[in-house]
Amino acid sequence: MNPVNPLETVYFIKLPENFTLSTKALQLDPNILLPVQKKDSADAGNFNMEELTQEQILAGILAVLAYDKENKNLPYYRKLIMEMRPNIKKELQEAAILKTRNEDWDLAEEIWQSLHGLDPENKAVILNTALFFDQRAESYRRNSLYDDADAYDSYALSYYKDALDSDPEIPDAFFYAGYFYAKKRNYAEAKNCFENYIALTTGLTDEELGENGLDRKAEAETMIEKITNRNLEDEHFKAAYEYISTGQEEKGLDEIRQFLQRNPAVWNAWFMLGWGLRRIGRFADAKMAFEKARECEGGDENADTLNELAICQMETGDLDGAKESLIQALNMNPDSTKVISNLGYLFLKQGNEAEARKYFMTVLEIDPEDKIARMELENLSREI
């Protein structure tokens, strides 16, 4: 992740006395420097005040709201932009949702940040921004860009914590934060969030909850039950994930083995054991751990387990087994670019470059930003 500072394309100008834009008589304060978005063909040195447009001001203010949160003139800029576009909040939210849905990550992030800067106390905006960063992190993780994924996870966590600190409390903030913590294997916090969600929605009727609310309540109850029954709040389990995810695999393996001594039927723990072993190249042992995970209740329902198993099968020479595992995983999750990429690698190992090319091209159809698939296709093109 190599972010570009959007403020580099914004410069601040001092307006002359009695300056007005012809399109609208805005209440401009000549004593406050005005942020203006530079035109592609312009530079600050030869700026022509007569060519200044409202759109340049709008874009400049949005950039400052998004990325200059300590600017002392933010209240003035907020007031000014609301005069320019009274419906700007609705416009930004609709645009942000659309760009997020299309995975136009950079532009979506700028819009969410602008919306947050425009209405910093709006907890619904804060929650939506957390969800955006969470989604962006998952996109990077699917593409094996783990450092970028971790960075955006940290952004998401900051916004989730802000959303959880609402008064009155927002039930959905606890629901989504619960899944975020579960993804990070922090099951104690996840359970706490789901329990808070249940508590906050207990007094609501089915009609007040609506279909989505009823589904979420059922999901929260299921997650609480799984975390409790599998003892996933255990400190050894939590420590194992933290060690393995930070490159301290041996320490993590020791922790998860201690957990497994008391909880031998928990598929998540066998998965973590396999994950740690696979990361240090012990593929045969990792393969056995993933197979054990699939034998436990719930372990055969997870596409990630099959994907990890397939990696170990490929590394140990069982290409037929790897293909079977990946096909099963793909049936569970047809849009998983990780699984589709691994099918590409499988066919490369079998010497079938034409079939491998198809799978890498499919990955790019799903996610045009997937760098690994693009690199493999470029490598294949050079070999022709």
Phi, psi and omega per residue, in radians:
M1 nan 2.039 3.141
N2 -2.152 1.393 -3.042
P3 -1.154 2.524 3.045
V4 -1.810 2.360 -3.132
N5 -1.300 1.933 -3.115
P6 -1.088 -0.385 -3.141
L7 -1.214 -0.217 3.103
E8 -1.151 -0.391 3.132
T9 -1.717 0.192 3.122
V10 -2.036 2.342 2.995
Y11 -2.227 2.752 -3.046
F12 -1.844 2.326 -3.098
I13 -2.138 2.638 3.051
K14 -1.736 2.162 -3.097
L15 -1.388 2.496 3.046
P16 -1.261 2.800 3.118
E17 -1.008 2.473 3.071
N18 1.100 0.364 3.121
F19 -1.302 2.335 3.035
T20 -2.411 2.668 3.009
L21 -1.501 2.432 -3.082
S22 -1.135 -0.472 -3.068
T23 -1.316 -0.466 -3.116
K24 -2.869 2.397 -3.126
A25 -1.447 1.413 3.135
L26 -1.329 2.642 3.108
Q27 -1.454 1.438 -3.081
L28 -1.603 2.374 3.103
D29 -1.703 1.940 -3.082
P30 -1.173 -0.229 -3.128
N31 -1.507 -0.142 3.133
I32 -1.929 2.205 3.113
L33 -1.086 2.403 -3.063
L34 -1.802 2.187 3.095
P35 -1.293 2.291 -3.091
V36 -2.286 2.319 3.086
Q37 -1.353 2.160 -3.117
K38 -1.164 2.388 3.017
K39 -1.218 2.667 -3.124
D40 -1.000 -0.588 -3.039
S41 -1.689 0.081 -3.032
A42 -1.972 2.892 2.953
D43 -2.448 2.829 -3.024
A44 -1.105 -0.440 -3.045
G45 -1.237 -0.482 -3.121
N46 -2.152 0.621 -3.125
F47 -1.093 2.318 3.123
N48 -1.868 1.936 -3.087
M49 -1.033 -0.548 -3.111
E50 -1.196 -0.336 -3.137
E51 -1.643 0.009 -3.115
L52 -1.102 2.290 3.137
T53 -2.007 2.776 3.086
Q54 -1.080 -0.608 -3.122
E55 -1.136 -0.608 3.085
Q56 -1.133 -0.710 3.110
I57 -1.153 -0.800 3.138
L58 -0.991 -0.865 -3.119
A59 -1.123 -0.678 3.123
G60 -1.123 -0.770 3.133
I61 -1.126 -0.738 -3.139
L62 -1.077 -0.674 3.113
A63 -1.132 -0.712 3.127
V64 -1.180 -0.735 3.101
L65 -1.051 -0.623 -3.085
A66 -1.356 -0.713 -2.895
Y67 -2.187 0.059 3.115
D68 -2.260 1.096 -2.979
K69 -1.162 -0.259 3.141
E70 -1.713 0.088 -3.122
N71 -1.097 2.228 -3.056
K72 -1.191 -0.295 -3.092
N73 -1.703 0.231 -3.109
L74 -0.981 -0.753 3.122
P75 -1.001 -0.701 3.113
Y76 -1.150 -0.771 -3.127
Y77 -1.120 -0.664 3.098
R78 -1.097 -0.788 -3.141
K79 -1.089 -0.730 -3.103
L80 -1.137 -0.768 -3.087
I81 -1.217 -0.527 3.080
M82 -1.231 -0.530 3.035
E83 -1.205 -0.668 -3.113
M84 -1.237 -0.762 -3.083
R85 -2.363 1.546 -3.105
P86 -1.007 -0.462 -3.125
N87 -1.757 0.374 -3.004
I88 -1.075 -0.617 -3.121
K89 -1.093 -0.803 3.127
K90 -1.128 -0.744 3.136
E91 -1.060 -0.777 -3.122
L92 -1.153 -0.738 -3.115
Q93 -1.118 -0.771 3.129
E94 -1.095 -0.715 3.137
A95 -1.175 -0.712 -3.129
A96 -1.117 -0.740 3.125
I97 -1.105 -0.755 3.140
L98 -1.102 -0.826 -3.125
K99 -1.137 -0.619 3.089
T100 -1.156 -0.764 3.135
R101 -1.067 -0.622 3.133
N102 -1.502 0.029 -3.124
E103 0.990 0.618 2.988
D104 -1.519 1.315 -2.848
W105 -1.081 -0.811 -3.057
D106 -1.094 -0.826 -3.125
L107 -1.204 -0.688 3.109
A108 -1.057 -0.744 3.136
E109 -1.083 -0.762 -3.139
E110 -1.077 -0.672 -3.128
I111 -1.225 -0.778 3.110
W112 -1.063 -0.723 3.136
Q113 -1.152 -0.662 3.098
S114 -1.124 -0.747 3.140
L115 -1.113 -0.687 3.101
H116 -1.162 -0.709 3.106
G117 -1.152 -0.554 3.137
L118 -1.283 -0.614 -3.081
D119 -2.378 1.216 -2.957
P120 -1.167 -0.323 -3.130
E121 -1.645 -0.012 -3.105
N122 -1.375 1.837 -3.051
K123 -1.212 -0.471 3.076
A124 -1.145 -0.695 3.077
V125 -1.125 -0.727 3.138
I126 -1.083 -0.754 3.112
L127 -1.114 -0.766 3.124
N128 -1.109 -0.607 3.091
T129 -1.175 -0.683 3.060
A130 -1.056 -0.781 3.124
L131 -1.096 -0.656 3.099
F132 -1.087 -0.883 -3.139
F133 -1.075 -0.634 3.092
D134 -1.071 -0.820 3.125
Q135 -1.113 -0.715 -3.127
R136 -1.141 -0.680 3.094
A137 -1.068 -0.741 3.138
E138 -1.123 -0.638 3.092
S139 -1.076 -0.796 3.107
Y140 -1.113 -0.672 -3.122
R141 -1.163 -0.671 3.086
R142 -1.049 -0.554 -3.127
N143 -1.607 0.205 3.108
S144 1.117 0.425 3.065
L145 -1.671 1.298 -2.914
Y146 -1.224 -0.623 3.122
D147 -1.128 -0.754 3.102
D148 -1.124 -0.710 3.123
A149 -1.064 -0.769 3.137
D150 -1.111 -0.665 3.131
A151 -1.094 -0.784 -3.139
Y152 -1.283 -0.482 2.999
D153 -1.069 -0.691 -3.141
S154 -1.155 -0.653 3.060
Y155 -1.113 -0.796 -3.135
A156 -1.033 -0.769 -3.121
L157 -1.054 -0.731 3.131
S158 -1.051 -0.758 -3.133
Y159 -1.276 -0.631 3.067
Y160 -1.046 -0.791 -3.134
K161 -1.059 -0.678 3.101
D162 -1.129 -0.745 3.141
A163 -1.155 -0.615 3.138
L164 -1.218 -0.338 -3.098
D165 -1.628 0.602 -3.088
S166 -1.536 2.683 3.050
D167 -2.436 1.831 0.112
P168 -1.295 2.820 -3.097
E169 -1.218 2.575 3.140
I170 -1.812 1.920 -3.111
P171 -0.947 -0.756 -3.095
D172 -1.096 -0.484 3.098
A173 -1.088 -0.713 3.117
F174 -1.212 -0.658 -3.134
F175 -1.101 -0.901 -3.094
Y176 -1.240 -0.633 3.086
A177 -1.125 -0.574 3.085
G178 -1.033 -0.796 3.113
Y179 -1.188 -0.597 3.100
F180 -1.098 -0.833 3.130
Y181 -1.125 -0.638 3.108
A182 -1.111 -0.689 3.091
K183 -1.086 -0.608 3.130
K184 -1.485 0.126 3.129
R185 1.096 0.366 3.041
N186 -1.662 1.365 -2.970
Y187 -1.287 -0.429 3.084
A188 -1.117 -0.814 3.105
E189 -1.183 -0.655 3.125
A190 -1.065 -0.826 3.140
K191 -1.072 -0.733 3.124
N192 -1.053 -0.723 3.123
C193 -1.146 -0.791 -3.131
F194 -1.134 -0.655 3.094
E195 -1.136 -0.678 3.078
N196 -1.130 -0.678 3.101
Y197 -1.064 -0.797 3.129
I198 -1.062 -0.788 -3.115
A199 -1.080 -0.707 -3.092
L200 -1.268 -0.392 -3.100
T201 -1.852 -0.011 -3.064
T202 -1.083 -0.662 -3.086
G203 -1.415 -0.027 -3.105
L204 -1.547 2.482 3.065
T205 -1.322 2.874 3.096
D206 -1.015 -0.643 3.140
E207 -1.167 -0.702 3.129
E208 -1.187 -0.634 3.113
L209 -1.213 -0.692 -3.064
G210 1.337 3.017 -3.089
E211 -1.087 -0.755 3.140
N212 -1.119 -0.727 3.131
G213 -1.118 -0.687 3.105
L214 -1.132 -0.729 3.112
D215 -1.104 -0.739 -3.127
R216 -1.155 -0.671 3.125
K217 -1.109 -0.729 3.108
A218 -1.130 -0.718 3.110
E219 -1.103 -0.755 3.140
A220 -1.081 -0.741 3.121
E221 -1.109 -0.697 3.117
T222 -1.131 -0.749 3.135
M223 -1.116 -0.713 3.099
I224 -1.065 -0.757 -3.135
E225 -1.105 -0.757 -3.136
K226 -1.135 -0.779 -3.125
I227 -1.089 -0.720 -3.124
T228 -1.209 -0.855 -3.061
N229 -1.152 -0.536 -3.122
R230 -1.671 0.048 3.088
N231 0.991 0.688 -3.054
L232 -1.335 -0.103 3.057
E233 -1.405 -0.106 -3.088
D234 -0.973 2.422 -3.106
E235 -1.131 -0.569 3.117
H236 -1.135 -0.701 3.133
F237 -1.124 -0.815 -3.140
K238 -1.079 -0.777 -3.120
A239 -1.136 -0.654 3.139
A240 -1.031 -0.798 -3.140
Y241 -1.114 -0.776 -3.107
E242 -1.095 -0.719 3.133
Y243 -1.170 -0.843 -3.065
I244 -1.148 -0.731 -3.092
S245 -1.211 -0.304 3.126
T246 -1.866 0.315 3.036
G247 1.448 0.215 3.100
Q248 -1.856 1.077 -2.975
E249 -1.044 -0.741 -3.079
E250 -1.079 -0.727 3.086
K251 -1.123 -0.724 3.130
G252 -1.117 -0.693 3.127
L253 -1.133 -0.648 3.091
D254 -1.110 -0.733 -3.138
E255 -1.150 -0.766 -3.083
I256 -1.256 -0.512 3.066
R257 -1.166 -0.670 3.080
Q258 -1.106 -0.688 3.091
F259 -1.105 -0.769 -3.087
L260 -1.156 -0.462 3.095
Q261 -1.045 -0.585 -3.127
R262 -1.785 -0.263 -3.079
N263 -2.363 1.157 -3.010
P264 -1.303 -0.142 -3.077
A265 -1.853 0.259 -3.104
V266 -1.657 1.967 -3.066
W267 -1.112 -0.609 -3.129
N268 -1.020 -0.634 -3.115
A269 -1.251 -0.695 3.080
W270 -1.148 -0.648 3.073
F271 -1.060 -0.796 -3.122
M272 -1.138 -0.653 3.077
L273 -1.061 -0.812 3.120
G274 -1.105 -0.688 3.130
W275 -1.068 -0.820 3.129
G276 -1.114 -0.743 3.128
L277 -1.141 -0.705 3.134
R278 -1.118 -0.642 -3.119
R279 -1.156 -0.444 3.130
I280 -1.801 0.245 3.011
G281 1.434 0.206 3.107
R282 -1.600 1.258 -2.949
F283 -1.202 -0.650 3.140
A284 -1.138 -0.774 3.113
D285 -1.174 -0.672 3.109
A286 -1.109 -0.697 3.123
K287 -1.019 -0.767 3.136
M288 -1.140 -0.643 3.129
A289 -1.147 -0.754 3.125
F290 -1.167 -0.628 3.071
E291 -1.130 -0.666 3.089
K292 -1.145 -0.674 3.105
A293 -1.040 -0.678 -3.119
R294 -1.226 -0.396 3.123
E295 -1.370 -0.352 -3.105
C296 -1.452 2.753 3.138
E297 -1.022 2.210 3.130
G298 1.546 -0.283 -3.064
G299 -1.292 -0.397 -3.135
D300 -1.552 0.131 -3.122
E301 -1.804 0.073 -2.968
N302 -1.956 2.087 -3.135
A303 -1.157 -0.549 3.139
D304 -1.102 -0.646 3.111
T305 -1.091 -0.786 3.129
L306 -1.132 -0.678 3.126
N307 -1.116 -0.798 3.111
E308 -1.120 -0.711 3.102
L309 -1.054 -0.733 -3.131
A310 -1.090 -0.690 3.103
I311 -1.022 -0.790 -3.136
C312 -1.181 -0.641 3.103
Q313 -1.123 -0.708 3.094
M314 -1.112 -0.739 -3.099
E315 -1.208 -0.422 3.128
T316 -1.742 0.131 3.033
G317 1.579 0.030 -3.131
D318 -1.586 1.305 -3.056
L319 -1.233 -0.599 3.106
D320 -1.141 -0.749 3.109
G321 -1.121 -0.680 3.128
A322 -1.099 -0.738 3.134
K323 -1.093 -0.750 3.125
E324 -1.083 -0.757 3.137
S325 -1.116 -0.742 -3.109
L326 -1.200 -0.637 3.096
I327 -1.128 -0.737 3.089
Q328 -1.084 -0.749 3.129
A329 -1.096 -0.705 -3.130
L330 -1.165 -0.598 3.079
N331 -1.133 -0.584 3.106
M332 -1.312 -0.660 -3.062
N333 -2.426 1.459 -3.020
P334 -1.099 -0.372 -3.096
D335 -1.787 0.243 -3.119
S336 -1.309 1.912 3.140
T337 -1.194 -0.463 3.073
K338 -1.085 -0.832 -3.112
V339 -1.151 -0.769 -3.123
I340 -1.118 -0.721 3.082
S341 -1.055 -0.735 -3.131
N342 -1.172 -0.530 3.005
L343 -1.138 -0.647 3.055
G344 -1.060 -0.805 3.124
Y345 -1.122 -0.620 3.114
L346 -1.061 -0.812 -3.134
F347 -1.211 -0.513 3.020
L348 -1.101 -0.729 3.118
K349 -1.116 -0.533 3.132
Q350 -1.484 -0.043 3.130
G351 1.419 0.206 -3.114
N352 -1.741 1.421 -3.052
E353 -1.207 -0.566 -3.135
A354 -1.112 -0.764 3.140
E355 -1.229 -0.656 3.094
A356 -1.059 -0.736 -3.140
R357 -1.014 -0.709 -3.133
K358 -1.040 -0.736 -3.104
Y359 -1.231 -0.706 3.110
F360 -1.163 -0.608 3.072
M361 -1.164 -0.634 3.094
T362 -1.114 -0.692 3.094
V363 -1.007 -0.791 -3.116
L364 -1.208 -0.488 3.057
E365 -1.152 -0.656 3.121
I366 -1.347 -0.765 -3.112
D367 -2.380 1.628 -3.097
P368 -1.051 -0.277 -3.113
E369 -1.615 0.054 -3.100
D370 -1.178 1.903 -3.039
K371 -1.284 -0.591 -3.091
I372 -1.181 -0.819 3.126
A373 -1.087 -0.715 3.138
R374 -1.098 -0.724 3.135
M375 -1.112 -0.735 -3.138
E376 -1.144 -0.668 3.095
L377 -1.155 -0.667 3.087
E378 -1.129 -0.704 3.095
N379 -1.088 -0.721 3.136
L380 -1.157 -0.654 3.141
S381 -1.151 -0.647 3.134
R382 -1.199 -0.435 -3.076
E383 -1.465 -0.201 -3.121
I384 -1.233 nan nan
